Amino acid sequence: MTGPEDLERLGWQALSSGPESAVAFYDDVLDDDVRMLFPGGLLLAGREQVLETMGGAPWDSHRLTDLDVLRPTEDVAVVSYGVEAERTGAAYSALVASVYVRRDGGWRLVSHQHTPR
């Protein structure tokens, strides 16, 4: 069974492979009611809005560090880590936190936030 920490890694791989891979992956993983918060005050609310934003250029490289999983209950997981990434020559560094809830035997992403560093 794929755990939440595996889904985070697979999500970055999909985002590094291109828009089609990203949409296919997140269409499978997103909960119906999801929130994503990104630098610059960007708030995405709901799976349709999130999927619509997946058409951008893929990441050229990424590296996740210090990945940690907190399990407040058996069916909730908070995955946190640092990311160093690059896209079209621009470096990106952030602390990331994602919240997953287990529904119908699978993990669904309900919240995802980036804090620049």
C-alpha distances in whole Angstrom, upper triangle without the diagonal:
4,6,10,11,10,11,14,14,13,16,19,18,19,22,23,23,25,25,24,21,21,21,19,16,17,18,15,14,17,18,21,23,22,25,25,28,29,32,35,35,32,30,28,28,26,23,26,28,25,24,28,28,26,29,30,30,27,27,28,26,24,23,21,22,22,19,18,16,18,16,19,18,14,14,15,15,17,16,20,21,24,24,27,27,30,31,34,36,35,33,31,30,28,26,23,21,18,18,14,14,12,13,13,9,8,10,13,16,19,21,21,24,26,29,31,33
4,7,8,6,7,10,11,10,12,15,15,15,18,20,20,22,22,21,18,17,19,16,13,14,16,13,11,14,16,19,21,20,22,22,24,25,28,32,31,29,27,25,25,23,21,24,25,22,21,25,25,22,25,26,26,23,23,25,23,21,20,18,19,19,16,16,14,16,15,18,17,15,14,14,13,15,14,17,18,21,21,23,24,26,27,31,32,31,29,27,26,24,23,19,18,15,15,12,13,11,13,14,11,8,8,11,13,16,18,18,21,23,26,28,29
4,6,5,6,9,10,11,12,15,15,16,18,20,21,23,23,23,19,18,20,18,14,15,17,14,11,14,15,19,20,18,20,20,22,24,26,30,29,27,26,24,24,22,20,24,25,21,22,25,25,23,26,27,27,24,23,25,23,20,19,16,17,17,13,12,10,12,12,15,14,12,11,11,9,11,10,14,15,18,19,22,23,26,27,31,32,30,28,26,24,22,20,17,15,13,12,10,11,10,13,14,11,9,7,10,11,15,16,16,19,20,23,25,27
4,5,5,6,9,10,10,13,14,15,16,19,20,21,21,21,18,17,18,17,13,13,15,13,10,12,13,17,17,15,17,16,19,20,23,26,25,24,22,20,20,20,18,21,22,19,19,23,22,20,24,24,25,22,21,23,21,18,17,14,15,15,11,10,8,10,10,13,13,12,11,9,7,8,7,10,12,16,16,20,20,23,25,28,29,28,26,23,21,19,17,13,11,9,9,7,9,9,12,15,12,10,7,8,8,11,12,12,15,17,19,22,23
4,5,5,7,9,10,11,13,14,16,17,19,21,22,22,19,17,19,18,15,15,18,16,13,15,16,20,20,18,18,17,19,20,22,26,26,24,23,22,22,22,20,23,24,20,21,24,23,21,24,24,24,21,19,21,19,15,14,11,12,11,8,8,7,10,11,15,16,14,14,12,9,9,6,9,10,13,13,17,18,21,23,27,27,26,23,21,19,17,15,12,11,9,10,10,12,13,16,18,16,13,10,12,11,14,14,13,15,16,18,20,21
4,5,5,6,8,10,11,12,14,15,17,19,20,20,16,15,17,16,12,13,16,14,12,14,17,20,21,19,20,19,21,21,24,27,27,25,24,23,23,23,20,23,24,20,20,23,22,20,23,23,23,19,18,20,18,15,14,12,13,14,10,11,11,14,15,18,18,17,16,15,12,12,10,12,12,15,15,18,18,21,22,26,27,26,24,21,20,19,17,15,14,12,13,12,14,14,17,18,15,12,11,12,12,16,16,15,17,18,21,22,23
4,5,5,6,9,10,10,12,14,15,17,17,17,14,12,14,13,9,10,13,11,8,11,13,17,18,16,17,16,18,19,22,25,25,23,21,19,20,19,17,19,20,16,16,20,19,17,20,20,20,17,17,19,17,15,15,13,15,16,12,13,12,15,15,18,18,17,15,14,11,12,10,12,13,15,15,18,17,20,21,25,26,25,23,20,20,18,17,14,13,10,11,10,12,12,15,16,14,11,9,9,9,13,13,12,15,16,19,21,23
4,5,5,6,9,10,11,12,14,16,17,17,14,12,14,14,11,11,14,13,10,12,14,18,18,15,16,14,16,16,19,22,22,20,19,18,19,19,17,20,19,16,16,19,18,16,19,19,19,16,14,17,15,12,12,9,12,13,10,11,11,14,15,18,19,18,17,15,12,11,8,9,10,12,11,14,14,17,18,22,23,22,20,17,16,14,13,10,10,8,10,10,13,15,17,19,18,14,11,11,10,13,12,10,12,13,16,18,19
4,5,5,6,9,10,11,13,15,16,17,14,12,15,15,11,12,16,15,13,15,18,21,22,19,19,17,19,18,20,24,24,22,22,21,22,22,20,22,22,18,18,21,19,17,19,19,18,15,13,15,13,10,9,8,11,13,10,12,13,16,18,21,22,21,19,18,15,14,11,12,11,12,11,13,13,16,17,21,22,21,19,17,16,15,14,12,13,12,14,14,17,18,20,22,20,16,14,14,13,16,16,14,15,15,18,19,20
4,5,5,6,9,10,10,13,14,14,10,10,12,12,8,10,13,12,10,13,16,20,21,18,19,17,19,19,22,25,25,23,22,21,22,21,18,20,21,17,16,19,18,15,17,17,17,14,13,15,13,12,12,11,15,16,13,16,16,19,20,23,23,22,20,19,16,16,13,15,14,15,14,16,15,17,18,21,22,22,20,19,18,18,17,15,15,13,15,14,17,17,19,20,18,15,13,13,13,16,16,15,17,17,20,21,23
4,5,5,6,9,10,11,12,12,9,7,10,10,7,7,11,11,9,11,14,17,18,15,16,14,16,16,19,22,22,19,19,17,18,17,15,17,17,13,13,16,14,11,14,14,15,12,11,14,13,11,12,12,15,17,14,16,16,19,20,22,23,22,20,18,16,15,13,14,13,14,13,15,13,15,16,19,21,20,19,16,17,16,16,13,13,11,14,13,16,17,19,20,19,15,13,12,11,14,14,12,14,14,18,19,21
4,5,5,6,9,10,12,13,10,8,12,13,10,11,14,14,13,14,18,20,21,18,18,15,16,15,17,20,21,19,19,18,20,20,18,19,19,15,15,17,15,12,14,13,13,9,8,11,9,7,9,9,13,15,13,16,17,20,22,24,25,25,23,21,18,17,13,14,12,12,10,11,10,12,12,16,17,17,15,13,14,13,14,12,13,13,15,16,19,20,22,24,23,19,16,16,14,17,16,13,14,13,16,17,18
4,5,5,6,9,11,12,9,8,12,12,10,12,15,15,14,16,19,22,23,20,21,18,20,19,21,24,25,22,23,21,23,22,19,21,21,17,16,18,17,13,15,14,13,9,9,10,9,8,10,11,15,17,15,18,19,22,24,27,27,26,25,23,20,19,16,17,15,15,13,13,12,13,13,16,18,18,17,16,17,17,17,15,17,16,18,18,21,22,23,25,23,19,18,17,16,19,19,16,18,17,20,20,22
4,5,5,7,8,8,5,5,8,8,7,9,12,12,12,14,17,20,21,19,19,17,19,18,21,23,24,21,21,19,21,20,17,18,18,14,13,15,14,10,12,12,12,8,9,12,12,11,14,14,18,20,18,21,21,24,25,28,28,27,24,23,21,20,18,18,18,18,15,16,14,15,14,17,19,19,19,17,18,18,19,17,18,16,18,18,21,21,22,23,22,19,17,16,15,18,18,16,18,17,21,21,23
4,6,6,7,9,7,5,9,10,9,10,13,14,13,14,18,20,21,18,18,15,17,15,17,20,21,18,18,17,19,19,16,17,16,13,12,13,11,8,10,9,9,6,6,9,10,10,13,13,17,20,18,21,21,24,25,28,29,28,26,24,21,20,18,18,17,16,13,14,11,12,11,14,16,16,15,14,16,16,17,15,17,15,18,18,21,23,24,25,25,21,19,17,15,18,17,14,16,15,18,18,20
4,6,9,11,9,8,12,13,12,13,16,17,17,18,22,24,24,22,21,18,20,18,19,22,23,21,22,20,23,22,20,21,20,17,15,17,14,11,12,10,8,5,4,6,7,8,11,13,17,20,19,22,23,26,28,30,31,30,28,27,24,23,20,19,18,17,13,13,10,10,9,12,14,14,14,14,15,16,18,17,19,18,21,21,24,26,27,28,27,23,21,21,19,21,20,17,18,17,20,19,21
4,7,8,6,7,11,11,11,13,15,16,17,18,22,24,25,23,23,21,22,20,22,25,26,23,24,22,24,23,20,21,20,17,15,17,15,11,11,11,9,6,8,9,10,11,14,16,20,23,21,24,25,28,30,32,33,32,29,28,26,25,22,22,21,20,17,17,14,13,12,14,16,17,18,17,19,20,22,20,22,21,23,23,26,26,27,28,27,23,22,21,20,23,22,20,21,20,23,23,25
4,6,6,6,9,10,11,12,14,16,17,18,21,23,24,22,22,20,21,19,21,23,24,21,22,20,22,21,19,18,18,15,13,14,12,9,8,8,7,5,8,10,12,14,17,19,22,25,24,26,27,30,31,33,34,33,30,29,27,26,23,24,22,22,18,18,15,14,12,13,16,17,18,18,20,21,23,21,22,21,24,23,26,27,27,28,28,24,23,21,20,22,22,20,21,20,23,23,25
4,5,5,6,8,10,11,12,14,15,16,19,20,21,19,20,18,19,18,20,22,23,19,20,17,19,18,15,15,15,12,10,10,9,6,5,6,7,7,10,13,15,16,19,20,24,27,25,27,27,30,31,33,33,32,30,28,26,25,23,24,23,23,20,20,17,16,14,15,18,19,20,19,21,21,23,21,22,20,23,22,25,26,26,27,27,23,22,20,18,21,20,18,20,20,23,23,26
4,5,5,6,9,10,11,13,14,15,19,20,22,20,21,20,22,21,24,25,26,22,22,19,21,19,16,15,16,14,10,11,12,8,8,10,11,10,13,16,17,18,21,22,26,28,26,28,28,31,31,33,33,32,29,28,27,26,24,26,25,25,22,23,20,19,17,18,22,22,23,22,24,24,26,23,24,22,24,23,25,25,25,25,25,22,21,20,19,21,22,20,22,22,26,26,29
4,6,5,6,9,10,11,12,14,18,19,21,19,20,19,21,21,23,25,26,22,22,19,21,19,16,16,17,14,11,13,13,9,10,12,12,10,12,14,15,16,18,19,23,25,23,25,25,28,28,31,31,29,27,26,24,24,22,23,22,23,20,21,18,18,16,18,21,22,22,21,23,22,23,21,22,20,21,20,22,23,23,24,23,19,19,17,17,20,20,19,21,21,25,25,27
4,6,5,6,8,10,11,11,15,17,18,16,17,15,17,17,20,22,22,19,18,16,17,16,13,13,14,11,8,11,10,6,8,10,11,9,11,14,15,15,17,17,21,23,21,23,23,25,26,28,28,27,25,23,22,21,19,20,20,20,17,19,16,17,15,17,20,20,20,18,20,20,20,18,18,16,18,18,20,21,21,23,22,18,17,15,14,17,17,15,17,18,21,22,24
4,6,5,6,9,10,10,14,15,16,15,16,15,18,18,21,23,22,19,18,15,16,14,11,10,12,9,6,8,9,6,8,11,13,12,14,17,18,18,21,21,24,26,24,25,25,27,27,29,29,28,25,24,22,22,21,22,22,23,21,22,19,20,18,20,23,23,23,21,23,22,23,20,20,18,19,18,20,21,20,21,22,18,17,15,14,16,17,16,18,19,23,24,27
4,6,5,7,9,10,14,15,17,16,18,18,21,21,24,26,26,22,21,18,18,16,12,13,15,12,9,12,13,10,12,14,15,14,16,19,20,19,22,22,25,27,24,25,24,27,27,29,28,27,24,23,22,23,21,23,23,24,22,24,21,22,20,23,26,25,26,24,25,24,25,21,21,19,20,18,19,19,19,19,19,16,16,14,14,17,18,18,20,22,25,27,29
4,6,5,6,9,12,14,16,15,17,16,19,19,23,25,25,21,20,17,18,16,12,14,15,12,10,13,13,10,13,15,16,14,15,18,18,17,19,18,22,23,20,22,21,23,23,26,25,24,21,20,19,19,18,20,20,21,19,21,19,20,20,22,25,24,24,22,23,22,22,18,18,15,16,15,17,17,17,18,17,14,13,12,11,15,16,15,18,19,23,24,27
4,5,5,6,9,11,13,11,13,12,16,17,20,22,22,18,17,14,14,12,9,10,12,9,7,11,11,9,12,14,16,14,16,19,19,18,19,18,22,23,20,21,20,22,22,24,23,23,19,18,17,17,16,18,19,20,19,21,19,21,20,23,25,24,24,21,22,20,20,17,16,13,14,13,15,15,15,17,17,13,12,10,9,11,13,12,15,17,21,22,25
4,6,6,9,10,12,12,14,15,18,19,23,25,24,20,18,15,14,12,8,9,11,9,7,11,12,10,13,16,18,17,19,22,22,21,23,22,25,27,23,24,23,24,24,26,25,24,20,20,19,20,19,22,23,24,22,25,23,24,23,25,28,27,27,25,25,24,24,20,19,16,16,15,15,16,15,16,16,13,13,10,10,13,15,15,18,20,24,26,29
4,6,9,11,13,13,16,16,20,21,25,27,26,23,21,17,17,14,10,12,15,12,11,14,15,14,16,19,20,19,20,23,23,22,23,22,25,26,22,23,21,23,22,24,23,21,18,18,17,19,18,21,22,24,23,25,24,25,24,27,30,29,28,26,26,25,24,20,19,16,16,13,14,13,12,13,13,10,10,8,10,13,15,15,19,21,25,27,30
4,7,10,12,10,13,14,17,19,22,25,24,21,19,16,15,13,10,13,14,12,11,15,15,14,17,19,20,19,19,22,22,20,21,19,22,23,19,19,17,19,18,20,19,18,15,14,14,15,14,17,19,21,20,23,22,24,23,27,29,28,27,24,24,22,21,17,16,12,12,9,10,11,11,12,12,9,7,5,6,9,11,12,16,18,22,24,27
4,6,8,7,10,11,14,16,20,22,21,18,15,12,11,9,6,10,11,9,9,13,13,13,16,18,20,19,20,23,23,21,22,20,23,24,20,20,18,19,19,20,20,19,15,14,14,15,15,17,19,21,20,23,22,24,24,27,29,27,26,24,23,21,20,16,15,11,11,9,10,11,11,13,14,11,9,5,5,7,9,10,14,17,20,23,26
4,5,6,9,12,15,18,22,24,22,19,16,13,11,8,7,10,12,11,12,15,16,16,19,21,24,23,23,27,27,24,25,23,25,25,22,21,19,19,18,19,18,17,14,13,14,15,16,18,21,23,23,26,25,27,27,30,32,30,29,26,26,23,22,18,16,12,11,9,8,10,9,11,13,10,9,5,5,6,9,11,15,18,22,25,28
4,6,10,13,16,19,23,24,22,19,16,13,10,7,6,9,11,11,11,14,16,16,20,22,25,24,25,29,29,27,28,26,29,29,25,25,22,22,21,21,21,20,17,16,17,18,19,22,24,26,26,29,28,30,29,32,34,32,31,28,28,26,25,21,19,15,14,12,11,13,11,13,15,13,12,9,9,8,11,14,17,20,24,27,30
4,7,10,14,17,21,22,19,17,13,10,7,5,6,9,10,10,12,15,16,17,20,22,25,25,26,29,29,27,28,26,28,28,25,24,22,21,20,20,20,20,17,15,16,17,18,20,23,25,25,28,27,29,28,31,33,31,30,27,27,24,23,19,17,14,12,12,11,14,13,15,18,15,14,10,9,7,9,12,15,18,21,24,28
4,7,10,13,17,19,16,14,10,8,6,5,6,9,9,8,11,13,14,15,18,20,22,22,22,26,26,24,24,22,24,24,22,21,19,19,19,19,19,20,16,14,15,14,15,17,20,21,21,24,24,26,25,28,30,28,27,23,23,20,19,16,13,11,10,10,11,14,14,17,18,15,13,9,7,4,6,8,11,15,18,21,24
4,7,10,14,15,13,10,7,6,5,6,8,11,10,8,12,14,13,15,18,19,22,21,21,25,25,23,23,21,23,23,21,20,19,19,19,19,20,21,18,16,15,14,15,16,18,19,19,22,22,24,23,26,28,25,25,21,21,18,17,14,12,10,10,11,13,16,17,20,21,18,15,12,9,6,5,7,8,12,15,18,21
4,7,10,12,10,8,6,5,7,9,10,12,10,8,11,13,11,13,16,16,19,18,18,22,21,19,20,19,20,21,19,19,18,19,20,20,22,23,20,17,16,14,14,14,16,17,16,19,18,20,20,23,24,22,21,17,17,14,14,11,10,9,10,12,15,18,19,22,23,20,17,13,10,8,6,5,6,8,12,14,18
4,7,9,7,6,5,7,9,12,13,15,12,11,14,15,13,14,17,17,19,19,18,22,21,19,20,18,20,21,19,19,19,20,21,22,23,25,22,19,18,15,15,14,15,16,15,18,17,19,19,22,23,20,19,16,15,12,12,10,10,10,12,15,18,21,22,26,26,23,20,17,13,12,8,6,5,6,9,11,15
4,6,6,5,7,8,12,15,15,17,14,12,15,15,12,14,16,15,16,17,16,19,19,17,18,17,19,20,19,20,21,21,23,24,26,27,25,22,20,17,16,15,15,14,13,15,15,16,16,19,20,16,16,12,12,10,11,10,11,12,15,17,21,24,25,28,29,25,22,19,15,15,11,8,6,5,7,9,12
4,6,6,9,12,15,18,19,20,17,15,18,18,15,16,18,16,17,18,16,19,19,17,19,18,19,21,20,22,23,23,26,26,29,30,28,25,23,20,18,16,16,14,14,15,14,15,16,18,18,15,14,11,11,9,11,11,13,15,18,21,24,27,29,32,32,29,25,23,19,18,15,12,9,7,7,7,10
4,6,9,12,16,19,20,21,17,16,19,18,15,17,19,17,18,20,19,21,22,20,22,22,23,24,24,25,26,27,29,29,32,33,31,28,26,23,22,20,20,18,17,18,17,18,17,19,20,16,16,13,14,13,15,15,17,18,21,24,27,30,31,35,35,32,28,25,22,21,17,15,12,10,10,10,13
4,6,10,13,16,18,19,15,15,18,18,15,18,19,18,20,21,21,24,24,22,24,23,24,25,24,25,26,26,28,28,30,32,29,26,25,22,21,20,20,19,19,20,20,21,20,22,23,19,19,16,16,14,15,15,16,17,19,22,25,28,29,33,33,30,27,24,20,18,15,13,11,10,11,11,15
4,7,10,13,15,15,12,11,14,14,11,14,16,15,18,19,19,22,23,21,23,22,24,25,24,25,25,25,27,27,29,31,28,25,23,21,20,19,20,19,18,20,19,19,19,21,22,19,19,16,16,15,16,15,15,16,18,20,23,26,27,30,31,28,24,21,18,16,13,12,10,10,12,13,16
4,6,10,12,13,10,9,13,13,11,14,17,17,19,20,20,24,24,22,24,23,24,25,24,24,24,24,25,25,26,28,25,22,21,19,19,19,20,20,20,21,21,22,21,23,25,22,22,18,19,16,17,15,15,14,16,18,20,23,24,27,28,25,22,19,15,13,11,10,9,11,13,15,19
4,7,8,9,6,6,10,10,9,12,14,15,18,19,20,23,24,22,24,23,25,26,24,24,23,24,25,25,26,27,24,21,21,19,19,19,21,21,20,22,21,22,21,23,25,23,23,20,20,18,18,15,15,14,15,16,18,21,22,24,26,23,20,16,13,11,10,10,10,12,15,17,21
4,7,8,6,7,10,11,11,14,17,18,21,22,23,26,27,25,26,25,27,28,25,25,24,24,24,24,24,25,22,20,20,19,20,20,22,23,23,25,24,25,24,27,29,26,26,23,23,21,20,17,16,14,14,16,17,20,19,22,24,21,19,15,12,10,10,11,12,15,18,20,24
4,6,6,6,9,10,11,13,16,18,22,22,23,27,27,26,27,26,28,28,26,26,24,24,24,24,24,24,21,19,20,19,20,21,23,25,24,26,25,27,25,28,30,28,28,25,25,23,22,19,18,15,15,15,15,18,17,19,21,19,17,13,11,9,10,12,14,17,20,23,26
4,6,5,6,9,10,11,14,17,20,20,21,25,25,24,26,24,27,28,25,25,23,24,24,24,24,24,20,19,19,19,19,21,23,24,23,25,24,25,24,27,29,27,27,24,25,23,22,19,18,15,15,14,15,17,16,18,19,17,15,11,10,9,11,12,15,18,21,23,27
4,5,5,6,9,10,13,16,19,19,22,25,26,25,27,27,29,31,28,28,27,28,27,28,28,28,24,23,23,23,23,24,26,27,25,27,25,26,24,26,29,28,28,25,26,25,25,22,21,18,18,18,19,20,19,21,23,20,18,15,14,13,14,15,17,20,23,25,28
4,6,5,7,9,12,14,17,18,20,24,25,24,26,25,28,29,27,28,27,27,28,28,28,29,25,23,23,22,22,23,24,25,23,25,23,24,22,24,27,25,25,23,24,22,23,20,19,17,18,18,20,22,21,23,25,22,20,16,14,13,13,14,15,17,20,22,26
4,5,5,7,10,12,15,15,17,21,22,20,23,22,25,26,23,24,23,24,25,26,26,26,23,21,20,19,19,20,21,21,20,22,20,21,19,22,24,23,23,20,21,19,20,17,16,14,15,16,17,20,19,22,23,20,17,14,11,11,11,11,13,14,18,20,23
4,5,5,8,11,14,14,17,20,21,21,23,23,26,27,25,26,25,26,27,28,28,28,24,23,22,21,21,22,23,23,21,23,21,21,19,22,25,23,24,21,23,21,22,19,19,16,17,17,19,20,20,22,23,19,18,14,13,13,14,14,16,17,21,22,26
4,6,7,10,13,15,17,21,22,22,25,25,28,30,27,29,28,29,30,31,31,31,28,26,25,24,24,25,25,25,23,24,22,22,19,21,24,23,24,22,23,22,24,21,21,19,21,21,22,24,23,25,26,23,21,18,16,17,17,16,17,19,22,23,26
4,6,7,11,12,14,18,19,19,22,22,25,27,25,27,26,28,29,30,31,31,28,26,24,23,22,22,22,22,20,21,18,18,16,18,21,19,20,18,20,19,20,18,19,18,19,20,22,24,24,26,27,24,21,18,16,16,16,14,15,15,19,19,23
4,6,9,9,12,15,17,17,20,20,23,26,24,25,25,27,28,30,30,30,27,25,24,23,21,21,21,21,18,19,17,17,14,16,19,18,19,17,19,19,20,18,19,17,19,20,22,24,24,25,26,22,20,18,15,17,16,14,16,16,19,20,23
4,7,9,12,15,17,18,21,22,26,28,27,29,29,31,32,34,34,34,31,29,28,26,25,25,24,24,21,21,18,17,14,15,18,18,19,18,21,21,23,21,22,21,23,23,26,27,27,29,29,25,24,21,19,20,20,18,19,19,22,22,25
4,6,9,12,15,16,19,20,24,27,25,28,28,31,32,34,35,35,32,30,28,26,24,24,23,22,18,18,15,13,10,11,15,14,16,15,18,19,21,19,21,21,23,24,27,29,29,31,31,27,25,23,20,22,20,18,18,17,20,19,22
4,7,9,12,14,17,19,23,26,25,28,29,31,33,35,36,36,33,31,29,27,25,24,23,21,17,16,13,11,8,8,12,12,14,14,17,18,21,20,22,22,25,26,29,30,31,33,32,29,26,24,22,24,22,20,20,18,21,20,22
4,6,9,10,14,16,20,23,22,25,26,29,30,33,34,33,31,29,27,25,22,22,20,19,15,14,11,9,7,9,12,12,13,13,16,17,19,18,20,20,23,24,27,28,29,31,30,26,24,23,20,22,21,18,19,17,20,19,21
4,5,7,11,13,16,20,19,22,24,27,29,31,33,33,31,28,25,23,20,19,17,15,12,11,7,6,5,8,10,10,10,10,12,14,17,16,19,19,22,23,26,28,29,31,30,27,24,23,20,23,21,18,17,15,18,16,18
4,7,11,14,17,21,21,24,26,29,31,34,36,35,33,31,28,26,23,22,19,17,13,11,8,6,5,7,8,10,10,11,14,16,19,18,21,22,25,26,30,31,33,34,33,29,27,26,24,26,24,21,21,18,20,18,19
4,7,10,14,17,17,21,23,26,29,32,33,33,31,29,26,24,20,19,16,14,10,8,5,5,7,10,10,11,10,10,12,14,16,16,19,20,24,24,28,29,31,33,32,28,26,25,23,25,23,20,20,17,19,17,18
4,7,10,14,14,17,19,23,25,28,30,29,28,26,22,20,17,15,12,10,7,6,4,6,9,12,12,12,10,9,10,11,13,13,16,17,20,21,25,27,29,31,29,26,23,23,20,22,21,17,17,14,16,15,15
4,7,10,11,14,17,20,23,26,28,28,27,25,21,19,15,13,10,8,6,5,6,9,12,16,15,14,12,11,10,11,12,12,15,16,20,21,25,26,29,31,29,25,23,23,20,23,21,17,17,15,16,15,15
4,7,7,11,13,17,20,22,24,24,24,21,17,15,12,10,7,6,5,7,9,12,15,19,18,17,14,12,10,10,10,10,12,13,17,18,21,23,26,28,26,23,20,20,18,20,18,15,15,13,14,14,14
4,6,9,12,16,19,22,24,24,24,21,18,15,12,9,6,5,6,8,11,15,18,22,21,19,16,14,11,10,9,10,12,14,17,19,23,24,27,30,28,25,22,22,20,22,20,17,16,14,14,14,13
4,6,10,13,16,19,22,22,22,20,16,13,10,8,5,6,9,12,15,18,22,25,24,22,19,16,13,12,10,11,12,14,16,18,21,23,27,29,27,24,21,22,20,21,19,17,16,15,15,16,14
4,7,10,13,16,19,19,19,16,13,10,7,6,4,7,9,13,15,19,22,25,25,23,20,17,14,13,10,9,10,11,13,15,18,19,23,25,23,20,17,18,16,18,17,14,15,14,15,16,16
4,7,10,13,15,16,16,14,10,8,6,5,6,10,13,16,18,22,25,29,28,26,23,20,17,15,12,11,10,11,12,13,16,18,21,24,22,20,16,18,16,17,16,15,15,15,16,18,18
4,6,10,12,12,12,10,6,6,5,7,9,13,15,19,21,25,27,31,31,29,26,22,20,17,14,12,10,10,10,10,13,14,18,21,18,16,13,15,14,15,14,14,15,16,17,20,20
4,6,9,10,11,8,6,5,7,8,11,15,18,22,24,27,29,33,33,31,28,25,22,19,15,13,10,10,9,10,12,14,18,21,19,17,14,15,14,15,14,14,15,17,18,21,22
4,5,6,8,6,5,6,9,11,15,18,21,25,27,30,32,36,36,34,31,28,25,22,19,16,13,12,10,10,10,11,15,18,16,15,13,14,14,15,15,16,17,20,21,24,25
4,7,8,6,7,8,11,14,17,21,23,27,29,33,34,38,38,36,33,30,27,24,20,18,14,13,11,11,11,12,16,19,18,17,15,16,15,15,15,17,18,21,22,25,26
4,5,5,7,10,13,16,20,23,26,29,31,34,36,40,40,38,36,32,30,26,23,20,17,15,12,11,10,10,13,16,15,15,13,15,15,15,16,18,20,23,25,28,29
4,6,8,11,14,17,20,24,26,30,31,35,36,40,41,39,36,33,31,27,24,21,18,16,13,11,9,8,11,13,12,12,11,14,15,16,17,19,22,25,26,30,31
4,7,10,13,17,20,24,25,29,30,33,34,38,39,37,35,31,29,26,23,20,17,14,11,8,6,5,8,10,9,10,8,10,12,12,14,17,20,23,25,28,30
4,7,10,13,17,20,22,26,27,30,31,35,36,34,32,28,26,23,20,17,13,11,7,6,5,6,10,13,12,11,9,10,10,10,11,14,16,19,21,25,26
4,6,10,13,17,19,22,24,27,29,32,33,31,28,25,23,20,17,14,10,8,6,5,7,8,12,15,14,12,9,10,10,10,11,12,14,17,19,22,23
4,6,10,14,16,20,21,25,26,30,30,28,25,22,20,16,13,10,7,6,5,6,9,12,15,18,17,15,11,12,10,10,9,10,11,13,15,18,20
4,7,10,12,16,18,21,23,27,27,25,22,19,17,14,11,8,6,5,6,8,11,13,17,20,18,16,12,12,10,12,10,9,11,12,14,17,18
4,7,10,14,16,19,22,25,25,23,20,16,14,11,7,5,4,6,9,11,15,17,20,24,22,19,16,16,13,14,12,10,10,10,11,13,14
4,7,10,13,16,19,23,22,20,17,14,11,9,6,5,7,9,12,14,18,20,23,26,25,22,18,18,16,17,14,12,11,10,11,12,12
4,7,10,14,16,20,19,17,14,11,7,6,4,6,9,12,15,17,21,24,27,29,28,25,21,21,18,19,16,13,12,9,9,10,9
4,6,10,13,16,16,14,11,8,6,5,6,7,11,13,16,18,22,24,27,30,28,25,22,21,18,20,17,13,12,9,10,10,10
4,7,11,14,13,11,7,6,5,7,9,11,14,16,20,22,26,28,31,33,31,28,25,24,21,23,20,16,15,12,12,10,10
4,7,10,10,8,6,5,6,9,12,12,16,17,21,23,26,28,31,33,32,28,25,24,21,23,20,17,15,12,14,12,12
4,7,6,5,5,6,9,12,15,16,19,20,24,26,29,31,33,35,34,30,28,27,24,25,23,19,18,15,16,14,14
4,5,5,7,8,11,14,17,17,21,21,25,26,30,32,33,35,35,31,28,27,24,26,23,20,19,16,18,15,17
4,6,9,11,14,17,21,21,24,25,29,30,33,35,37,39,38,34,32,30,27,29,27,23,22,19,21,18,19
4,7,10,13,17,20,21,25,26,30,31,35,37,39,41,40,36,33,32,29,31,28,24,23,20,20,17,18
4,7,10,13,17,18,22,23,27,29,33,35,37,39,38,35,32,30,27,28,25,22,20,17,17,14,14
4,7,10,14,16,19,21,25,27,31,33,35,38,37,33,30,29,26,27,24,20,18,14,14,11,11
4,7,10,12,16,18,21,24,28,30,32,35,34,30,27,26,22,23,20,16,14,11,11,8,9
4,7,10,13,16,20,22,26,29,31,34,33,29,26,25,21,22,19,15,13,9,9,6,6
4,6,10,13,16,19,23,26,28,31,30,27,23,22,19,19,16,12,9,6,5,4,5
4,7,10,14,17,20,23,26,29,28,25,21,20,17,17,14,11,8,6,5,6,7
4,7,10,13,17,20,22,26,25,21,18,17,13,14,11,7,6,5,6,9,10
4,7,10,14,17,19,23,22,19,15,14,11,11,8,6,5,7,9,12,13
4,7,10,13,16,19,18,15,12,10,7,8,5,4,6,9,12,15,17
4,7,10,13,16,16,13,10,8,6,6,5,6,9,12,15,18,20
4,7,9,13,12,10,6,5,5,6,7,9,12,15,18,21,23
4,6,10,10,8,6,5,7,7,10,12,16,19,22,25,27
4,7,6,5,4,6,9,10,13,15,19,22,25,28,30
4,5,5,6,7,10,11,15,17,21,24,27,30,33
4,6,8,9,13,14,18,21,24,27,31,34,36
4,7,10,13,15,18,21,24,27,30,33,35
4,6,10,13,16,17,21,24,27,30,32
4,7,9,12,14,17,20,23,26,28
4,6,9,11,15,18,21,24,27
4,6,8,11,14,18,21,23
4,7,11,14,17,20,23
4,7,11,13,17,20
4,7,10,13,16
4,7,10,13
4,6,9
4,7
4
